[in-house]
Amino acid sequence: MMKKQYKAIFAFSVDPITKGHINIIERATQQFSPLLVAIGNNALKKYVFTLEERSTLAKEAMAHLSGVDVVHFNGLLTDLAYEHNIGVIIRGVRTISDFEFESILFQVGMSQRRGIEFYFLPTHPQYSHISSTAVKALVAESGIVTDYVPLNVKEALEKKILGQTVVGITGNIGAGKSHFCQSLVNLSSTLGVPISHIDLDQLVKDLLFLDNSEYANRAREKVCSYLPKELFSEEGLINDKRFSQHAFSDPAVLHRLTKDFLEPALYKLRKAQSGQRGIVLVESALFADLKLTEIVNNRLILIETPESEILARLNKRVYSDEDIRQRISSQLSSSEKVGVIERKIAEAKWGRCVKLSSHCSQDEAIHALKTVIGDGKELGDDY
């Protein structure tokens, strides 16, 4: 055990840590530093993560806090406080029922005659609805939890509950993203792990041009106000070629379209991810452009291709020179994408980006995948 003299203990049996817990710890350090964060077991609870895993997730999530140490323990909390000569135990209180329960714990703690005081910190209103139970239920249904937990916890929950690890594959239009994804999918049996591929950009195209679902129709109804009527068929679908000529020639229109179709596209992505196991490759040219890297937990492989090859590939797709110019200019360059991704990683203190040539070998592709996942294990160990 550490010899440091702590001013207080904040203790919980968290499974897993949430942004609500972190907020209480941040506030506690303003009055009690250094602070010992202690993670224990409750014999009445069934945990998704082991005690060691919960401790590791908490350490990762609080790496930005100085004056905080994390330990895990078994036994009475008052005994832990006594062993460390700590006279204050801090407890977080989220609801009235929490307060009633904590009051009982206080009385039980006092009965142990250690002379330890309890301080109750109410949850900040912004986080009062967040609970570990709610987060796990949302993840089980492929729900959105980025407002509730740090990315390291989101990633761990997806792996533990859904059995999937999400990796983003990005790069400019014509860079060879789809080919790279398919090459990894073909290596699935060799690597001993299921690998699937979802093209987010194609999901957006389906919403624009093919999907007749109610939510796709609602999105198209929004864009009727600023797209020319001749772009729409009698069924309300949009003409692919005419749309491209109009949208890519006007950045303002393209921005509005992106905004209007982002929500249904992300909904469709979550549905496509549901039920997938192993490594899920999500392909999009716009992760950095739209600052959506948290969808893939800031874990991305960026495919780089010489501009001459990109132009040759786009020419084969029967785009005019003007179409190609407009499409390329509508996206961030590779270096700009990397800059955005690295800033997002720095902000979240989580993630990894690997740059890779579209002409990489099979071994290089596998190495890039292992590097971006970065847990030091063989890819098939957890699936």
ABEGO torsion letter per residue (X at the ends): XBABBBABBBBBABOBBBAAAAAAAAAAAAABOBBBBBBBBBAABBBABBAAAAAAAAAAAAAABBGBBBBBBBEBAAAAAAAAGBABBBBBBABAAAAAAAAAAAAAAAAAGAGBBBBBBBBBAAAAABBAAAAAAAAAAGBBAAAABBAAAAAAAAAAAAGBBBBBBBEBBGAGAAAAAAAAAAAAAAAGBBBBBBBAAAAAAAAAAABABAAAAAAAAAAAAABBAAABBAAGBBBAAAAAAAAAABAAAAAAAAAAAAAAAAAAAAAAABGBBEBBBBBBAAAAAAGAAAAAGGBBBBBBBBAAAAAAAAAAAGBBAAAAAAAAAABBBAAAAAAAAAAAAAAAGBEBBBBBBAABBAAAAAAAAAAAAGAGBBAAAAX
